[in-house]
């Protein structure tokens, strides 16, 4: 039972890290998009 708990914690932390990375990527893309729009204007 203990092993299962550890496995769940590891899975959750990995998923959290992936979400964090995705969020950062989306932020970078939106920053890039808005700066490109500003340059066009």
N, C-alpha and C positions, 0 to 999 in steps of 0.2 A: 504493500500500500504506500509505503514511504517513497519508493522508487517512482511510482506513478505521480506523486505530488511534485517531485523534483522535475520530472519530465514535463509536466504541465507548466511549471514556473519557467523552465528553459524555453518552451514553445512560446509562451506569452511574451517573454523578454525579446525573443528574436522577432516576433510579429511587431512588437512596439518599435524596435529599431528600424524595421523596414518601413513602417508607417511614418516614422520621423524623417527618414531619408526621402520618402516620396513627398512629404510635406515641404521639405527644404527644396526639392527639385521643382515643385510647383511654384514655390515662391520665387525661385530664380527665373523660371520661365515667364512668370507674370511681370517681374521687374524688367526683363529683357524686352518683352512685348510692349510695355508702357514706354520704355525709353525709345524704342524704335518708332512708336507712334508720335512721340514728341519730336523726334528728328524730322519726321515727314511733315509735320505741321509748320 
